[in-house]
Amino acid sequence: MTTTPTDQQDTLAKLKKHLATTSDLEQIGALLNWDQNTYMPAGAATARGQQMATLGRLVHERRLEPSLTDYLDELDAGSFDEDSDDAATIRVTRRDVAMAQKIPSDFLEEFTRLQSEGQHVWAKARADADFSQFAPTLKKLVDYARRQADYLGYDDHPYDALHDLYERGSTVAKLRPMFARLREVTVPLVQDIVEKGRSIDVAPVQQSFDESKQEQFAVEAVSAFGYDFMHGRLDRTVHPFATELSQYDVRITTRYQPNFLNPALFGTMHEAGHAMYEQGSPDRFYRTPLAGGVSLGIHESQSRLWENLVGRSRAYWQHAYPRLQEVFPQLDATPLDDFYAAINKVEPSFIRVEADEITYNLHVMVRFEVELAMLEGTLDVGDLPDAWNAKYEEYLGVTPPDDAMGCLQDIHWSFGAIGYFPTYTLGNVISVQLFEAAKAAHPSLEEDIAAGNFTPLFTWLHENIHQHGKKYDPDVLLKKATGRDLDPQPYLDYLDRKFRSLYGI
């Protein structure tokens, strides 16, 4: 039976109505997850796990409803302009439905319950610095990851199926040479810094900083970047994160250390980068599959761009340092150059989120390699702490003193996010490609930043990244924004320029 344009529009309207309700349920789930990681009492963990599992099952079942499949079958892709929002909505929905059809509902409900419970088991294990408390849960999560990969299907490696959930089109075969290239360049650079570089004193950022004043300055900083507190908020948590309930409600969290300025300040900038991406979704994408960030690599490019390329730049502190000295008068005697050096000191460390720009990717490589080994079964989960510590000694020359500073430091495995970590390095690489493209469009960009004018950068990112939501796949979006495919060389050139200059080598 042939369909008319009117029939197509009627069917599309029914599809969008179905998707809008599904979006509402997903947003409710996001709110429960935010509450779970901020204000929920620990004793509610089991009940919350059941609530999250029920919501997950309902969302999954909505993607399996025959009516939804009927709508998609009735829609003719040729009836819509290939680059239109409607064509993208149909394309993304078909992909989501195809994926949902591969995952049994009972598996998803069990997995969702385990993810919720796992976060609380992890939090206690981390507080006690005792991996043995978390090991049984992690074993279950790794087993679920293997089963999930089998359900989703893959050609070369089970990790590809899991990683594709976060970064469509990226594979182990693509990641390994990227990490090899980064290791090839950054390890000698770190060695040069250690052997030939000048000494940098971190005392300026490692003194007493009132937590309420840290929050005050961080709020001022990210507000100036463009984070909209009318549609967001800042709270405290064990592990910083951003949560998108909709583009109208995007919340960020951070953690404070009373004797170290960096974690809360740069952590807040980082999460604000994520949040501004989500807040940038256009109104027309609300309650549709096109709202929000297209991939975690692109997402991470936004957070790392604002945290590092802006927040750790000398240009930014030419503008912001006088205000920081007003908030913290103990910095009055510290020259700008000494403060800039302190926040950029290169030093192998235990904690990924506090790592300098050069060694950061070595932290990610450790996680990538142990994930592959656990998934393949060549590393028993119970042996993770020893394997973790050995890799830290090999790559960074340090051995974590306990499990909290070691393999328990990140929250991601507690909710089954295996395949996630490489997106951090992808984000680093992409961030410089985007920043260079923004500078090409606005040659005075760094001068604008030094003057406290972030509008040109924010606007360029909005026009080239934020406003497109999930309309384009990540590789297509990157090519549209920069004219280039993924390339680590601009990132490596940036690191070389910045840190050889900083260390006088």
Long-range contacts (C-beta under 8 A, 24 or more apart in sequence): 3-74, 3-76, 3-79, 5-79, 7-74, 8-74, 8-75, 8-76, 8-79, 8-80, 11-71, 11-74, 11-75, 12-71, 12-75, 12-86, 12-89, 12-90, 14-67, 14-71, 15-68, 15-71, 15-72, 15-75, 15-89, 15-90, 15-93, 16-89, 16-288, 18-62, 18-65, 18-67, 18-68, 18-71, 19-89, 19-93, 19-287, 19-288, 19-289, 20-287, 20-288, 21-62, 22-59, 22-62, 22-63, 23-287, 23-288, 23-289, 23-291, 24-287, 25-55, 25-58, 25-59, 25-62, 26-59, 27-245, 27-246, 28-55, 29-55, 29-56, 29-59, 30-243, 30-244, 30-245, 31-243, 31-245, 33-243, 34-243, 34-245, 34-251, 36-116, 36-119, 37-119, 37-237, 37-238, 37-239, 37-241, 37-253, 38-235, 38-236, 38-237, 38-253, 39-235, 42-120, 45-116, 45-117, 45-119, 45-120, 46-117, 48-116, 49-112, 49-113, 49-114, 49-115, 49-116, 49-117, 50-113, 52-112, 52-113, 52-115, 52-116, 53-109, 53-110, 53-112, 53-113, 53-116, 54-109, 55-112, 56-108, 56-109, 56-112, 57-105, 57-108, 57-109, 57-112, 60-100, 60-103, 60-105, 60-108, 60-109, 61-105, 63-96, 63-97, 63-100, 63-101, 64-97, 64-100, 64-101, 64-105, 68-93, 68-97, 69-97, 72-97, 85-284, 85-285, 85-290, 85-471, 88-290, 88-470, 88-471, 88-472, 89-288, 89-289, 89-290, 92-289, 92-290, 92-470, 93-289, 96-289, 99-152, 102-151, 102-152, 102-153, 103-148, 103-151, 103-152, 104-151, 107-144, 107-147, 107-148, 107-151, 110-144, 111-144, 111-148, 111-416, 114-140, 114-141, 114-144, 114-416, 115-141, 115-414, 115-415, 115-416, 116-415, 118-413, 118-414, 118-415, 118-416, 119-411, 119-414, 119-415, 121-414, 122-408, 122-411, 122-413, 122-414, 123-238, 123-414, 125-403, 125-408, 126-238, 126-403, 126-404, 126-408, 126-409, 127-404, 128-404, 129-402, 129-403, 129-404, 129-405, 129-408, 130-403, 131-384, 131-385, 131-403, 131-406, 131-407, 131-408, 134-408, 134-414, 135-381, 135-382, 135-384, 137-414, 138-381, 138-384, 138-413, 138-414, 139-381, 139-382, 141-413, 141-414, 141-416, 141-418, 142-374, 142-375, 142-381, 142-418, 144-416, 145-375, 145-416, 145-418, 145-419, 146-375, 149-375, 157-372, 158-375, 158-376, 159-371, 159-372, 159-375, 159-418, 159-419, 161-419, 162-375, 162-418, 162-419, 163-419, 163-420, 163-422, 164-419, 165-419, 166-295, 166-296, 166-297, 166-417, 166-419, 166-420, 166-423, 167-295, 167-296, 167-297, 167-422, 167-423, 167-426, 167-474, 168-294, 168-295, 168-473, 168-474, 169-473, 169-474, 169-475, 170-297, 170-422, 170-426, 172-372, 175-368, 175-422, 178-425, 178-426, 178-429, 178-486, 178-488, 179-361, 179-365, 179-368, 179-422, 179-425, 181-488, 181-492, 182-361, 182-365, 182-425, 182-488, 182-492, 183-362, 183-365, 185-492, 185-495, 185-496, 186-358, 186-359, 186-361, 186-362, 186-492, 186-495, 187-362, 189-358, 189-495, 189-496, 189-499, 189-500, 190-346, 190-348, 190-358, 190-359, 192-500, 192-503, 192-505, 193-346, 193-358, 193-499, 193-503, 193-505, 196-503, 196-505, 197-346, 197-503, 197-504, 197-505, 198-503, 198-504, 200-341, 200-342, 200-344, 200-345, 200-502, 200-503, 201-338, 201-341, 201-342, 202-342, 202-345, 202-347, 203-342, 204-331, 204-334, 204-338, 204-339, 204-342, 205-260, 205-261, 205-262, 205-339, 205-342, 205-343, 206-259, 206-260, 206-261, 207-259, 207-330, 208-258, 208-259, 208-330, 209-258, 209-259, 209-260, 209-261, 209-328, 210-258, 210-328, 211-256, 211-258, 211-264, 213-327, 213-328, 214-256, 214-261, 214-264, 214-265, 215-256, 215-264, 216-327, 217-265, 217-323, 217-324, 217-327, 217-328, 218-254, 218-264, 218-265, 218-268, 218-269, 219-268, 220-323, 221-265, 221-268, 221-269, 221-311, 221-320, 222-252, 222-268, 222-269, 222-272, 222-306, 224-452, 224-454, 225-269, 225-272, 225-273, 225-276, 225-306, 225-310, 225-454, 225-458, 226-276, 226-454, 226-455, 226-458, 227-252, 227-272, 227-275, 227-276, 227-279, 228-276, 228-279, 231-279, 232-275, 232-279, 234-268, 238-411, 239-353, 239-410, 239-411, 240-267, 240-268, 240-270, 240-271, 240-353, 241-271, 241-411, 242-271, 242-272, 242-274, 242-275, 242-278, 242-303, 244-275, 244-278, 244-292, 246-286, 246-287, 246-291, 247-278, 247-279, 247-280, 247-281, 247-282, 247-283, 247-285, 247-286, 247-291, 247-292, 248-286, 250-275, 250-278, 250-279, 251-275, 261-328, 261-343, 262-343, 262-354, 263-353, 263-354, 265-311, 266-307, 266-311, 266-312, 266-343, 267-353, 269-303, 269-306, 269-307, 269-310, 269-311, 270-303, 270-304, 270-306, 270-307, 270-353, 271-303, 272-303, 272-306, 273-302, 273-303, 273-304, 273-305, 273-306, 273-307, 274-299, 274-300, 274-302, 274-303, 276-302, 276-306, 276-458, 276-461, 276-466, 277-302, 277-461, 277-465, 277-466, 279-466, 280-461, 280-462, 280-465, 280-466, 280-467, 281-466, 281-467, 281-469, 282-467, 282-469, 285-469, 289-470, 290-469, 290-470, 290-471, 291-469, 291-470, 292-469, 292-470, 293-469, 293-470, 294-468, 294-469, 294-470, 294-471, 294-472, 294-473, 294-474, 294-477, 295-423, 295-473, 295-474, 296-420, 296-423, 296-426, 296-427, 297-423, 297-426, 297-427, 297-430, 297-474, 298-427, 298-430, 298-465, 298-474, 298-477, 298-478, 299-423, 299-427, 300-423, 300-424, 300-426, 300-427, 300-428, 300-430, 300-431, 301-426, 301-427, 301-428, 301-430, 301-431, 301-434, 301-465, 302-427, 302-431, 302-461, 302-465, 303-427, 304-424, 304-427, 304-428, 304-431, 305-431, 305-434, 305-435, 305-461, 308-357, 308-428, 308-431, 309-431, 309-432, 309-435, 309-494, 310-449, 310-454, 310-457, 312-343, 312-344, 312-357, 313-446, 313-449, 314-340, 315-446, 315-447, 315-449, 315-450, 316-449, 316-450, 317-343, 318-450, 319-449, 319-450, 319-451, 319-452, 320-452, 340-502, 341-502, 344-498, 344-499, 344-502, 346-499, 346-503, 348-396, 348-397, 348-398, 349-396, 349-398, 350-392, 350-398, 350-400, 350-401, 350-405, 350-406, 350-409, 351-405, 351-409, 352-409, 352-410, 352-424, 353-409, 357-428, 357-495, 357-498, 357-499, 358-495, 358-499, 359-396, 360-424, 360-428, 361-424, 361-425, 361-428, 362-395, 362-396, 363-396, 364-421, 364-422, 364-424, 364-425, 365-395, 365-425, 366-391, 366-392, 366-395, 367-410, 367-421, 368-421, 368-422, 370-407, 371-418, 371-419, 371-421, 374-418, 375-418, 426-486, 428-491, 429-486, 429-487, 429-488, 429-490, 429-491, 430-478, 430-486, 431-491, 432-490, 432-491, 432-494, 433-478, 433-482, 433-484, 433-486, 433-487, 433-490, 433-491, 434-461, 434-464, 434-465, 434-481, 434-482, 436-482, 436-490, 437-464, 437-481, 437-482, 437-483, 438-464
